[in-house]
Structure formats: C-alpha cells, structure tokens
Amino acid sequence: MKPETADALEHAREHLAIARKVLAVSASAAGREAYLAALAAARGLTFELLNKGPKTHRGVKTLMHELVRDGLNIEPHLLSIFDEGFDLKVEADYGDPASIDALRAQQTINMADAFIARVEHILSNPN
C-alpha cells in the first residue's frame, strides 16, 4: 500500500471516530464527519488504484464510478454515501443544521463505515 493511501485511510478512520463521538451532541457534525470519512477512504482507493487523489467531491465520485464501470468489485449501494452523505454535508454547512436528526446522521455513519470496510477489504485483497 502506498503511503498516501495509508494516510487517507487513517484520516477516514479518524473522521469516522469523530462522527461517532459527536453524534449525541450534534447530528449535523456527526453526519458531516461521516461523509468526510468516506471521502477520505475513496481518495485513498483512487490513489492506490489510479495514482490520482481528487480534491473535490465531484472528482472523487467520478473516479469511483469509473472504477466500478471498469470492474472494481464494490457494491453500487455503497456509493450512495456520495449522494446522501454529500447532501447531508451541504445541509449542515449551508442550510439548516438543526434539520438533521440523529437517525439520519447515524445512517450516514453506517454508510460510511460500510464503505470504508469495503475499501479496506479491496486494498488488503488486491487480486
């Protein structure tokens, strides 16, 4: 595994840990952190497989869909974090953070956790 990939996965785990810790205090912050966790994991995966580390949501999403289209064995439902999680992050950052409830944040944490687990599995079993 490339050092950049390992760093990205470490950041993903850190964001996920923060999401879990702050859920009881701020659902919007927890959801935002969960989305950022998945984004970091996706950046690590794209860097490992394509030697590209996209900086934007759109860049990450595009490369993830290209990888899946080209045969990467990742379940399409796991990619929903990049729609649902991003929508939550936008609402938390620019909309009404109070509209994000704990259930929605927990669902985003669960999606991010499943996505990160799949990325780690892919990277630990390259063949």
N, CA, C and O atoms as CSV, one atom per row, in Angstrom:
chain,resi,resn,atom,element,x,y,z
A,1,MET,N,N,0.852,-1.183,0.000
A,1,MET,CA,C,0.000,0.000,0.000
A,1,MET,C,C,0.895,1.242,0.000
A,1,MET,O,O,1.887,1.317,0.725
A,2,LYS,N,N,0.521,2.194,-0.819
A,2,LYS,CA,C,1.273,3.450,-0.903
A,2,LYS,C,C,1.080,4.266,0.374
A,2,LYS,O,O,0.017,4.201,0.991
A,3,PRO,N,N,2.083,5.025,0.774
A,3,PRO,CA,C,1.958,5.845,1.987
A,3,PRO,C,C,0.772,6.810,1.926
A,3,PRO,O,O,0.114,7.041,2.941
A,4,GLU,N,N,0.499,7.366,0.770
A,4,GLU,CA,C,-0.624,8.301,0.623
A,4,GLU,C,C,-1.956,7.600,0.863
A,4,GLU,O,O,-2.882,8.178,1.433
A,5,THR,N,N,-2.039,6.364,0.427
A,5,THR,CA,C,-3.248,5.574,0.636
A,5,THR,C,C,-3.434,5.294,2.119
A,5,THR,O,O,-4.529,5.450,2.659
A,6,ALA,N,N,-2.354,4.878,2.772
A,6,ALA,CA,C,-2.417,4.603,4.211
A,6,ALA,C,C,-2.817,5.858,4.984
A,6,ALA,O,O,-3.610,5.782,5.923
A,7,ASP,N,N,-2.278,7.000,4.598
A,7,ASP,CA,C,-2.650,8.269,5.249
A,7,ASP,C,C,-4.134,8.573,5.055
A,7,ASP,O,O,-4.817,8.985,5.993
A,8,ALA,N,N,-4.622,8.369,3.844
A,8,ALA,CA,C,-6.035,8.636,3.560
A,8,ALA,C,C,-6.937,7.730,4.397
A,8,ALA,O,O,-7.960,8.177,4.915
A,9,LEU,N,N,-6.561,6.468,4.528
A,9,LEU,CA,C,-7.371,5.549,5.330
A,9,LEU,C,C,-7.310,5.910,6.806
A,9,LEU,O,O,-8.302,5.763,7.521
A,10,GLU,N,N,-6.168,6.377,7.264
A,10,GLU,CA,C,-6.071,6.832,8.650
A,10,GLU,C,C,-6.988,8.027,8.889
A,10,GLU,O,O,-7.677,8.098,9.907
A,11,HIS,N,N,-6.991,8.967,7.938
A,11,HIS,CA,C,-7.888,10.118,8.043
A,11,HIS,C,C,-9.348,9.657,8.028
A,11,HIS,O,O,-10.178,10.195,8.761
A,12,ALA,N,N,-9.656,8.674,7.204
A,12,ALA,CA,C,-11.024,8.158,7.143
A,12,ALA,C,C,-11.439,7.601,8.501
A,12,ALA,O,O,-12.536,7.884,8.984
A,13,ARG,N,N,-10.572,6.817,9.109
A,13,ARG,CA,C,-10.887,6.238,10.419
A,13,ARG,C,C,-11.037,7.324,11.480
A,13,ARG,O,O,-11.899,7.229,12.354
A,14,GLU,N,N,-10.193,8.362,11.402
A,14,GLU,CA,C,-10.287,9.474,12.363
A,14,GLU,C,C,-11.622,10.208,12.225
A,14,GLU,O,O,-12.286,10.494,13.221
A,15,HIS,N,N,-12.006,10.506,10.997
A,15,HIS,CA,C,-13.295,11.179,10.772
A,15,HIS,C,C,-14.450,10.322,11.275
A,15,HIS,O,O,-15.392,10.840,11.875
A,16,LEU,N,N,-14.384,9.022,11.036
A,16,LEU,CA,C,-15.456,8.136,11.481
A,16,LEU,C,C,-15.522,8.083,13.007
A,16,LEU,O,O,-16.610,8.075,13.582
A,17,ALA,N,N,-14.375,8.048,13.654
A,17,ALA,CA,C,-14.345,8.045,15.125
A,17,ALA,C,C,-14.944,9.338,15.677
A,17,ALA,O,O,-15.698,9.313,16.650
A,18,ILE,N,N,-14.608,10.458,15.059
A,18,ILE,CA,C,-15.177,11.744,15.487
A,18,ILE,C,C,-16.687,11.737,15.289
A,18,ILE,O,O,-17.430,12.195,16.158
A,19,ALA,N,N,-17.145,11.219,14.150
A,19,ALA,CA,C,-18.588,11.165,13.873
A,19,ALA,C,C,-19.311,10.414,14.985
A,19,ALA,O,O,-20.352,10.861,15.466
A,20,ARG,N,N,-18.767,9.294,15.384
A,20,ARG,CA,C,-19.405,8.501,16.440
A,20,ARG,C,C,-19.413,9.242,17.774
A,20,ARG,O,O,-20.387,9.179,18.525
A,21,LYS,N,N,-18.314,9.946,18.061
A,21,LYS,CA,C,-18.196,10.646,19.348
A,21,LYS,C,C,-19.144,11.833,19.456
A,21,LYS,O,O,-19.681,12.097,20.532
A,22,VAL,N,N,-19.357,12.550,18.363
A,22,VAL,CA,C,-20.146,13.777,18.446
A,22,VAL,C,C,-21.630,13.570,18.137
A,22,VAL,O,O,-22.411,14.518,18.216
A,23,LEU,N,N,-22.023,12.356,17.791
A,23,LEU,CA,C,-23.410,12.106,17.398
A,23,LEU,C,C,-24.410,12.563,18.464
A,23,LEU,O,O,-25.443,13.144,18.132
A,24,ALA,N,N,-24.117,12.311,19.713
A,24,ALA,CA,C,-25.052,12.670,20.781
A,24,ALA,C,C,-25.152,14.179,20.988
A,24,ALA,O,O,-26.135,14.675,21.539
A,25,VAL,N,N,-24.132,14.899,20.543
A,25,VAL,CA,C,-24.085,16.351,20.745
A,25,VAL,C,C,-24.573,17.112,19.518
A,25,VAL,O,O,-25.292,18.104,19.637
A,26,SER,N,N,-24.174,16.639,18.337
A,26,SER,CA,C,-24.511,17.358,17.106
A,26,SER,C,C,-24.671,16.385,15.948
A,26,SER,O,O,-23.687,15.872,15.416
A,27,ALA,N,N,-25.903,16.138,15.566
A,27,ALA,CA,C,-26.164,15.232,14.448
A,27,ALA,C,C,-25.565,15.774,13.152
A,27,ALA,O,O,-25.045,15.006,12.343
A,28,SER,N,N,-25.634,17.077,12.951
A,28,SER,CA,C,-25.095,17.642,11.709
A,28,SER,C,C,-23.579,17.462,11.648
A,28,SER,O,O,-23.045,17.116,10.594
A,29,ALA,N,N,-22.884,17.689,12.749
A,29,ALA,CA,C,-21.433,17.499,12.775
A,29,ALA,C,C,-21.086,16.028,12.575
A,29,ALA,O,O,-20.123,15.709,11.877
A,30,ALA,N,N,-21.858,15.132,13.178
A,30,ALA,CA,C,-21.606,13.697,13.023
A,30,ALA,C,C,-21.787,13.265,11.572
A,30,ALA,O,O,-20.960,12.533,11.029
A,31,GLY,N,N,-22.861,13.716,10.951
A,31,GLY,CA,C,-23.092,13.378,9.552
A,31,GLY,C,C,-22.015,13.919,8.637
A,31,GLY,O,O,-21.565,13.231,7.721
A,32,ARG,N,N,-21.597,15.158,8.883
A,32,ARG,CA,C,-20.533,15.772,8.090
A,32,ARG,C,C,-19.248,14.946,8.202
A,32,ARG,O,O,-18.601,14.650,7.197
A,33,GLU,N,N,-18.890,14.581,9.430
A,33,GLU,CA,C,-17.669,13.797,9.647
A,33,GLU,C,C,-17.755,12.427,8.977
A,33,GLU,O,O,-16.763,11.934,8.439
A,34,ALA,N,N,-18.927,11.817,9.009
A,34,ALA,CA,C,-19.101,10.520,8.363
A,34,ALA,C,C,-18.880,10.637,6.855
A,34,ALA,O,O,-18.199,9.806,6.254
A,35,TYR,N,N,-19.456,11.666,6.255
A,35,TYR,CA,C,-19.248,11.883,4.819
A,35,TYR,C,C,-17.766,12.092,4.527
A,35,TYR,O,O,-17.233,11.516,3.579
A,36,LEU,N,N,-17.096,12.915,5.339
A,36,LEU,CA,C,-15.670,13.170,5.127
A,36,LEU,C,C,-14.842,11.902,5.292
A,36,LEU,O,O,-13.810,11.744,4.639
A,37,ALA,N,N,-15.290,10.996,6.162
A,37,ALA,CA,C,-14.608,9.715,6.332
A,37,ALA,C,C,-14.658,8.908,5.035
A,37,ALA,O,O,-13.641,8.386,4.578
A,38,ALA,N,N,-15.842,8.813,4.453
A,38,ALA,CA,C,-15.991,8.069,3.202
A,38,ALA,C,C,-15.199,8.728,2.080
A,38,ALA,O,O,-14.584,8.042,1.264
A,39,LEU,N,N,-15.213,10.046,2.040
A,39,LEU,CA,C,-14.478,10.768,1.011
A,39,LEU,C,C,-12.978,10.481,1.118
A,39,LEU,O,O,-12.314,10.260,0.105
A,40,ALA,N,N,-12.451,10.482,2.329
A,40,ALA,CA,C,-11.028,10.195,2.528
A,40,ALA,C,C,-10.693,8.765,2.087
A,40,ALA,O,O,-9.664,8.537,1.451
A,41,ALA,N,N,-11.548,7.818,2.419
A,41,ALA,CA,C,-11.315,6.429,2.005
A,41,ALA,C,C,-11.332,6.301,0.485
A,41,ALA,O,O,-10.504,5.599,-0.097
A,42,ALA,N,N,-12.272,6.978,-0.146
A,42,ALA,CA,C,-12.347,6.938,-1.611
A,42,ALA,C,C,-11.112,7.563,-2.239
A,42,ALA,O,O,-10.603,7.063,-3.242
A,43,ARG,N,N,-10.629,8.647,-1.657
A,43,ARG,CA,C,-9.389,9.255,-2.169
A,43,ARG,C,C,-8.229,8.276,-2.056
A,43,ARG,O,O,-7.407,8.169,-2.966
A,44,GLY,N,N,-8.168,7.569,-0.944
A,44,GLY,CA,C,-7.107,6.574,-0.780
A,44,GLY,C,C,-7.203,5.479,-1.823
A,44,GLY,O,O,-6.198,5.082,-2.412
A,45,LEU,N,N,-8.407,4.996,-2.050
A,45,LEU,CA,C,-8.609,3.935,-3.039
A,45,LEU,C,C,-8.243,4.406,-4.440
A,45,LEU,O,O,-7.556,3.695,-5.174
A,46,THR,N,N,-8.692,5.590,-4.814
A,46,THR,CA,C,-8.385,6.085,-6.161
A,46,THR,C,C,-6.889,6.347,-6.310
A,46,THR,O,O,-6.329,6.152,-7.389
A,47,PHE,N,N,-6.246,6.786,-5.242
A,47,PHE,CA,C,-4.804,6.998,-5.332
A,47,PHE,C,C,-4.080,5.666,-5.496
A,47,PHE,O,O,-3.156,5.543,-6.299
A,48,GLU,N,N,-4.504,4.689,-4.739
A,48,GLU,CA,C,-3.852,3.374,-4.815
A,48,GLU,C,C,-4.014,2.742,-6.188
A,48,GLU,O,O,-3.059,2.193,-6.737
A,49,LEU,N,N,-5.211,2.814,-6.745
A,49,LEU,CA,C,-5.506,2.120,-7.996
A,49,LEU,C,C,-5.215,2.930,-9.247
A,49,LEU,O,O,-4.880,2.367,-10.290
A,50,LEU,N,N,-5.340,4.252,-9.153
A,50,LEU,CA,C,-5.200,5.098,-10.342
A,50,LEU,C,C,-4.063,6.111,-10.239
A,50,LEU,O,O,-3.739,6.801,-11.206
A,51,ASN,N,N,-3.467,6.189,-9.059
A,51,ASN,CA,C,-2.436,7.189,-8.790
A,51,ASN,C,C,-2.984,8.610,-8.932
A,51,ASN,O,O,-2.272,9.537,-9.319
A,52,LYS,N,N,-4.270,8.751,-8.606
A,52,LYS,CA,C,-4.934,10.056,-8.643
A,52,LYS,C,C,-5.612,10.289,-7.300
A,52,LYS,O,O,-6.291,9.405,-6.776
A,53,GLY,N,N,-5.426,11.475,-6.752
A,53,GLY,CA,C,-6.066,11.837,-5.494
A,53,GLY,C,C,-6.935,13.062,-5.680
A,53,GLY,O,O,-6.506,14.174,-5.372
A,54,PRO,N,N,-8.148,12.884,-6.176
A,54,PRO,CA,C,-9.000,14.034,-6.472
A,54,PRO,C,C,-9.301,14.850,-5.214
A,54,PRO,O,O,-9.443,14.300,-4.121
A,55,LYS,N,N,-9.394,16.141,-5.383
A,55,LYS,CA,C,-9.617,17.062,-4.262
A,55,LYS,C,C,-11.093,17.358,-4.021
A,55,LYS,O,O,-11.474,17.734,-2.913
A,56,THR,N,N,-11.918,17.195,-5.033
A,56,THR,CA,C,-13.313,17.605,-4.917
A,56,THR,C,C,-14.247,16.402,-4.799
A,56,THR,O,O,-13.896,15.280,-5.163
A,57,HIS,N,N,-15.427,16.665,-4.288
A,57,HIS,CA,C,-16.483,15.653,-4.233
A,57,HIS,C,C,-16.743,15.092,-5.628
A,57,HIS,O,O,-16.799,13.878,-5.824
A,58,ARG,N,N,-16.899,15.980,-6.572
A,58,ARG,CA,C,-17.209,15.565,-7.941
A,58,ARG,C,C,-16.097,14.693,-8.526
A,58,ARG,O,O,-16.369,13.693,-9.191
A,59,GLY,N,N,-14.853,15.076,-8.275
A,59,GLY,CA,C,-13.728,14.288,-8.774
A,59,GLY,C,C,-13.689,12.895,-8.173
A,59,GLY,O,O,-13.450,11.916,-8.880
A,60,VAL,N,N,-13.921,12.802,-6.877
A,60,VAL,CA,C,-13.942,11.502,-6.206
A,60,VAL,C,C,-15.079,10.648,-6.751
A,60,VAL,O,O,-14.884,9.483,-7.096
A,61,LYS,N,N,-16.249,11.231,-6.822
A,61,LYS,CA,C,-17.427,10.488,-7.297
A,61,LYS,C,C,-17.219,9.983,-8.724
A,61,LYS,O,O,-17.556,8.842,-9.041
A,62,THR,N,N,-16.663,10.835,-9.576
A,62,THR,CA,C,-16.417,10.453,-10.965
A,62,THR,C,C,-15.444,9.284,-11.049
A,62,THR,O,O,-15.690,8.317,-11.770
A,63,LEU,N,N,-14.335,9.373,-10.310
A,63,LEU,CA,C,-13.350,8.292,-10.361
A,63,LEU,C,C,-13.889,6.998,-9.756
A,63,LEU,O,O,-13.582,5.914,-10.252
A,64,MET,N,N,-14.683,7.093,-8.699
A,64,MET,CA,C,-15.265,5.887,-8.115
A,64,MET,C,C,-16.190,5.199,-9.119
A,64,MET,O,O,-16.156,3.976,-9.259
A,65,HIS,N,N,-16.999,5.967,-9.805
A,65,HIS,CA,C,-17.899,5.369,-10.793
A,65,HIS,C,C,-17.115,4.793,-11.973
A,65,HIS,O,O,-17.510,3.771,-12.533
A,66,GLU,N,N,-16.023,5.427,-12.353
A,66,GLU,CA,C,-15.176,4.871,-13.414
A,66,GLU,C,C,-14.572,3.539,-12.980
A,66,GLU,O,O,-14.531,2.585,-13.757
A,67,LEU,N,N,-14.106,3.479,-11.738
A,67,LEU,CA,C,-13.533,2.232,-11.234
A,67,LEU,C,C,-14.570,1.109,-11.244
A,67,LEU,O,O,-14.267,-0.013,-11.649
A,68,VAL,N,N,-15.776,1.406,-10.807
A,68,VAL,CA,C,-16.840,0.402,-10.802
A,68,VAL,C,C,-17.166,-0.023,-12.228
A,68,VAL,O,O,-17.310,-1.211,-12.516
A,69,ARG,N,N,-17.278,0.949,-13.105
A,69,ARG,CA,C,-17.574,0.642,-14.516
A,69,ARG,C,C,-16.484,-0.248,-15.122
A,69,ARG,O,O,-16.764,-1.114,-15.950
A,70,ASP,N,N,-15.237,-0.020,-14.695
A,70,ASP,CA,C,-14.116,-0.791,-15.232
A,70,ASP,C,C,-13.898,-2.114,-14.516
A,70,ASP,O,O,-12.932,-2.823,-14.800
A,71,GLY,N,N,-14.801,-2.457,-13.578
A,71,GLY,CA,C,-14.753,-3.784,-12.992
A,71,GLY,C,C,-14.386,-3.869,-11.521
A,71,GLY,O,O,-14.284,-4.974,-10.989
A,72,LEU,N,N,-14.185,-2.753,-10.848
A,72,LEU,CA,C,-13.902,-2.812,-9.416
A,72,LEU,C,C,-15.087,-3.446,-8.704
A,72,LEU,O,O,-16.232,-3.040,-8.903
A,73,ASN,N,N,-14.808,-4.430,-7.886
A,73,ASN,CA,C,-15.867,-5.172,-7.209
A,73,ASN,C,C,-16.283,-4.452,-5.934
A,73,ASN,O,O,-15.859,-4.804,-4.833
A,74,ILE,N,N,-17.120,-3.440,-6.108
A,74,ILE,CA,C,-17.688,-2.716,-4.975
A,74,ILE,C,C,-19.183,-2.560,-5.243
A,74,ILE,O,O,-19.600,-2.156,-6.329
A,75,GLU,N,N,-19.954,-2.882,-4.254
A,75,GLU,CA,C,-21.396,-2.878,-4.418
A,75,GLU,C,C,-21.891,-1.450,-4.683
A,75,GLU,O,O,-21.540,-0.523,-3.953
A,76,PRO,N,N,-22.698,-1.280,-5.718
A,76,PRO,CA,C,-23.174,0.067,-6.071
A,76,PRO,C,C,-23.879,0.800,-4.928
A,76,PRO,O,O,-23.773,2.022,-4.825
A,77,HIS,N,N,-24.601,0.067,-4.064
A,77,HIS,CA,C,-25.304,0.752,-2.969
A,77,HIS,C,C,-24.326,1.426,-2.002
A,77,HIS,O,O,-24.697,2.379,-1.316
A,78,LEU,N,N,-23.089,0.943,-1.942
A,78,LEU,CA,C,-22.101,1.573,-1.065
A,78,LEU,C,C,-21.719,2.973,-1.558
A,78,LEU,O,O,-21.270,3.816,-0.781
A,79,LEU,N,N,-21.901,3.198,-2.840
A,79,LEU,CA,C,-21.565,4.510,-3.403
A,79,LEU,C,C,-22.618,5.567,-3.066
A,79,LEU,O,O,-22.419,6.750,-3.340
A,80,SER,N,N,-23.729,5.147,-2.477
A,80,SER,CA,C,-24.776,6.114,-2.129
A,80,SER,C,C,-24.295,7.131,-1.099
A,80,SER,O,O,-24.894,8.197,-0.963
A,81,ILE,N,N,-23.241,6.824,-0.382
A,81,ILE,CA,C,-22.679,7.788,0.572
A,81,ILE,C,C,-22.296,9.082,-0.138
A,81,ILE,O,O,-22.324,10.155,0.466
A,82,PHE,N,N,-21.940,8.985,-1.409
A,82,PHE,CA,C,-21.505,10.183,-2.128
A,82,PHE,C,C,-22.657,11.055,-2.594
A,82,PHE,O,O,-22.444,12.196,-3.003
A,83,ASP,N,N,-23.863,10.539,-2.537
A,83,ASP,CA,C,-25.044,11.362,-2.789
A,83,ASP,C,C,-25.685,11.773,-1.470
A,83,ASP,O,O,-25.824,12.959,-1.171
A,84,GLU,N,N,-26.069,10.779,-0.696
A,84,GLU,CA,C,-26.765,11.061,0.561
A,84,GLU,C,C,-25.872,11.785,1.566
A,84,GLU,O,O,-26.308,12.736,2.215
A,85,GLY,N,N,-24.638,11.342,1.693
A,85,GLY,CA,C,-23.710,11.984,2.623
A,85,GLY,C,C,-23.369,13.400,2.203
A,85,GLY,O,O,-23.259,14.298,3.037
A,86,PHE,N,N,-23.202,13.594,0.903
A,86,PHE,CA,C,-22.895,14.939,0.414
A,86,PHE,C,C,-24.082,15.878,0.645
A,86,PHE,O,O,-23.900,17.030,1.037
A,87,ASP,N,N,-25.290,15.380,0.402
A,87,ASP,CA,C,-26.484,16.198,0.654
A,87,ASP,C,C,-26.551,16.616,2.125
A,87,ASP,O,O,-26.876,17.761,2.440
A,88,LEU,N,N,-26.243,15.683,3.013
A,88,LEU,CA,C,-26.245,15.997,4.437
A,88,LEU,C,C,-25.189,17.052,4.756
A,88,LEU,O,O,-25.455,17.996,5.500
A,89,LYS,N,N,-23.995,16.892,4.195
A,89,LYS,CA,C,-22.917,17.852,4.443
A,89,LYS,C,C,-23.301,19.247,3.962
A,89,LYS,O,O,-23.049,20.235,4.651
A,90,VAL,N,N,-23.903,19.328,2.794
A,90,VAL,CA,C,-24.332,20.626,2.266
A,90,VAL,C,C,-25.383,21.247,3.189
A,90,VAL,O,O,-25.330,22.442,3.480
A,91,GLU,N,N,-26.331,20.438,3.645
A,91,GLU,CA,C,-27.354,20.944,4.567
A,91,GLU,C,C,-26.713,21.416,5.873
A,91,GLU,O,O,-27.093,22.453,6.417
A,92,ALA,N,N,-25.742,20.652,6.370
A,92,ALA,CA,C,-25.072,21.020,7.623
A,92,ALA,C,C,-24.261,22.306,7.469
A,92,ALA,O,O,-24.230,23.142,8.373
A,93,ASP,N,N,-23.607,22.455,6.323
A,93,ASP,CA,C,-22.712,23.601,6.122
A,93,ASP,C,C,-23.426,24.862,5.642
A,93,ASP,O,O,-23.045,25.970,6.019
A,94,TYR,N,N,-24.448,24.702,4.820
A,94,TYR,CA,C,-25.040,25.866,4.160
A,94,TYR,C,C,-26.547,26.010,4.383
A,94,TYR,O,O,-27.132,27.039,4.045
A,95,GLY,N,N,-27.164,24.991,4.943
A,95,GLY,CA,C,-28.611,25.031,5.132
A,95,GLY,C,C,-28.961,25.182,6.595
A,95,GLY,O,O,-28.423,26.031,7.306
A,96,ASP,N,N,-29.866,24.344,7.016
A,96,ASP,CA,C,-30.340,24.362,8.400
A,96,ASP,C,C,-29.816,23.121,9.114
A,96,ASP,O,O,-30.425,22.056,9.016
A,97,PRO,N,N,-28.704,23.235,9.825
A,97,PRO,CA,C,-28.132,22.061,10.504
A,97,PRO,C,C,-29.097,21.414,11.487
A,97,PRO,O,O,-29.022,20.210,11.732
A,98,ALA,N,N,-30.004,22.209,12.053
A,98,ALA,CA,C,-30.967,21.670,13.018
A,98,ALA,C,C,-31.951,20.700,12.369
A,98,ALA,O,O,-32.609,19.925,13.063
A,99,SER,N,N,-32.052,20.742,11.047
A,99,SER,CA,C,-32.970,19.837,10.353
A,99,SER,C,C,-32.418,18.411,10.242
A,99,SER,O,O,-33.137,17.494,9.846
A,100,ILE,N,N,-31.160,18.230,10.588
A,100,ILE,CA,C,-30.531,16.908,10.508
A,100,ILE,C,C,-30.709,16.219,11.859
A,100,ILE,O,O,-30.193,16.679,12.878
A,101,ASP,N,N,-31.438,15.124,11.850
A,101,ASP,CA,C,-31.682,14.433,13.110
A,101,ASP,C,C,-30.661,13.311,13.322
A,101,ASP,O,O,-29.903,12.959,12.419
A,102,ALA,N,N,-30.663,12.764,14.530
A,102,ALA,CA,C,-29.691,11.737,14.908
A,102,ALA,C,C,-29.839,10.472,14.060
A,102,ALA,O,O,-28.843,9.816,13.753
A,103,LEU,N,N,-31.058,10.126,13.684
A,103,LEU,CA,C,-31.267,8.936,12.862
A,103,LEU,C,C,-30.585,9.084,11.505
A,103,LEU,O,O,-29.895,8.175,11.045
A,104,ARG,N,N,-30.785,10.232,10.873
A,104,ARG,CA,C,-30.156,10.471,9.570
A,104,ARG,C,C,-28.634,10.471,9.696
A,104,ARG,O,O,-27.939,9.911,8.848
A,105,ALA,N,N,-28.126,11.086,10.735
A,105,ALA,CA,C,-26.677,11.098,10.954
A,105,ALA,C,C,-26.158,9.685,11.194
A,105,ALA,O,O,-25.112,9.311,10.664
A,106,GLN,N,N,-26.879,8.899,11.986
A,106,GLN,CA,C,-26.464,7.512,12.253
A,106,GLN,C,C,-26.466,6.689,10.972
A,106,GLN,O,O,-25.574,5.866,10.763
A,107,GLN,N,N,-27.454,6.900,10.118
A,107,GLN,CA,C,-27.491,6.191,8.837
A,107,GLN,C,C,-26.284,6.561,7.979
A,107,GLN,O,O,-25.719,5.706,7.297
A,108,THR,N,N,-25.894,7.819,8.012
A,108,THR,CA,C,-24.727,8.257,7.252
A,108,THR,C,C,-23.457,7.640,7.830
A,108,THR,O,O,-22.570,7.228,7.082
A,109,ILE,N,N,-23.368,7.574,9.150
A,109,ILE,CA,C,-22.225,6.912,9.788
A,109,ILE,C,C,-22.167,5.445,9.361
A,109,ILE,O,O,-21.097,4.929,9.038
A,110,ASN,N,N,-23.308,4.785,9.362
A,110,ASN,CA,C,-23.348,3.372,8.963
A,110,ASN,C,C,-22.919,3.192,7.505
A,110,ASN,O,O,-22.182,2.260,7.183
A,111,MET,N,N,-23.382,4.091,6.623
A,111,MET,CA,C,-22.991,4.010,5.213
A,111,MET,C,C,-21.485,4.213,5.069
A,111,MET,O,O,-20.824,3.478,4.335
A,112,ALA,N,N,-20.948,5.203,5.766
A,112,ALA,CA,C,-19.515,5.470,5.693
A,112,ALA,C,C,-18.714,4.289,6.230
A,112,ALA,O,O,-17.702,3.901,5.647
A,113,ASP,N,N,-19.170,3.726,7.336
A,113,ASP,CA,C,-18.483,2.578,7.927
A,113,ASP,C,C,-18.447,1.408,6.953
A,113,ASP,O,O,-17.402,0.782,6.778
A,114,ALA,N,N,-19.567,1.107,6.321
A,114,ALA,CA,C,-19.628,0.008,5.354
A,114,ALA,C,C,-18.736,0.290,4.146
A,114,ALA,O,O,-18.054,-0.608,3.651
A,115,PHE,N,N,-18.743,1.529,3.676
A,115,PHE,CA,C,-17.903,1.884,2.530
A,115,PHE,C,C,-16.429,1.737,2.879
A,115,PHE,O,O,-15.662,1.164,2.105
A,116,ILE,N,N,-16.028,2.246,4.030
A,116,ILE,CA,C,-14.625,2.161,4.449
A,116,ILE,C,C,-14.198,0.703,4.614
A,116,ILE,O,O,-13.103,0.324,4.198
A,117,ALA,N,N,-15.055,-0.106,5.215
A,117,ALA,CA,C,-14.741,-1.525,5.378
A,117,ALA,C,C,-14.521,-2.191,4.020
A,117,ALA,O,O,-13.615,-3.009,3.860
A,118,ARG,N,N,-15.350,-1.838,3.055
A,118,ARG,CA,C,-15.199,-2.425,1.710
A,118,ARG,C,C,-13.912,-1.962,1.056
A,118,ARG,O,O,-13.219,-2.758,0.424
A,119,VAL,N,N,-13.582,-0.685,1.198
A,119,VAL,CA,C,-12.330,-0.168,0.631
A,119,VAL,C,C,-11.142,-0.891,1.264
A,119,VAL,O,O,-10.221,-1.307,0.561
A,120,GLU,N,N,-11.160,-1.040,2.588
A,120,GLU,CA,C,-10.060,-1.730,3.260
A,120,GLU,C,C,-9.950,-3.181,2.785
A,120,GLU,O,O,-8.850,-3.704,2.609
A,121,HIS,N,N,-11.090,-3.815,2.582
A,121,HIS,CA,C,-11.082,-5.203,2.065
A,121,HIS,C,C,-10.472,-5.259,0.663
A,121,HIS,O,O,-9.644,-6.122,0.370
A,122,ILE,N,N,-10.882,-4.344,-0.182
A,122,ILE,CA,C,-10.347,-4.303,-1.559
A,122,ILE,C,C,-8.838,-4.116,-1.529
A,122,ILE,O,O,-8.106,-4.790,-2.254
A,123,LEU,N,N,-8.382,-3.208,-0.694
A,123,LEU,CA,C,-6.947,-2.900,-0.654
A,123,LEU,C,C,-6.132,-4.024,-0.005
A,123,LEU,O,O,-4.956,-4.195,-0.324
A,124,SER,N,N,-6.738,-4.776,0.886
A,124,SER,CA,C,-5.999,-5.873,1.518
A,124,SER,C,C,-6.046,-7.169,0.701
A,124,SER,O,O,-5.308,-8.114,0.978
A,125,ASN,N,N,-6.915,-7.198,-0.298
A,125,ASN,CA,C,-7.038,-8.360,-1.182
A,125,ASN,C,C,-6.994,-7.906,-2.639
A,125,ASN,O,O,-8.014,-7.923,-3.328
A,126,PRO,N,N,-5.814,-7.499,-3.107
A,126,PRO,CA,C,-5.749,-6.883,-4.442
A,126,PRO,C,C,-6.118,-7.811,-5.597
A,126,PRO,O,O,-6.395,-7.320,-6.692
A,127,ASN,N,N,-6.134,-9.099,-5.408
A,127,ASN,CA,C,-6.446,-9.998,-6.530
A,127,ASN,C,C,-7.804,-10.527,-6.428
A,127,ASN,O,O,-8.232,-11.298,-7.286
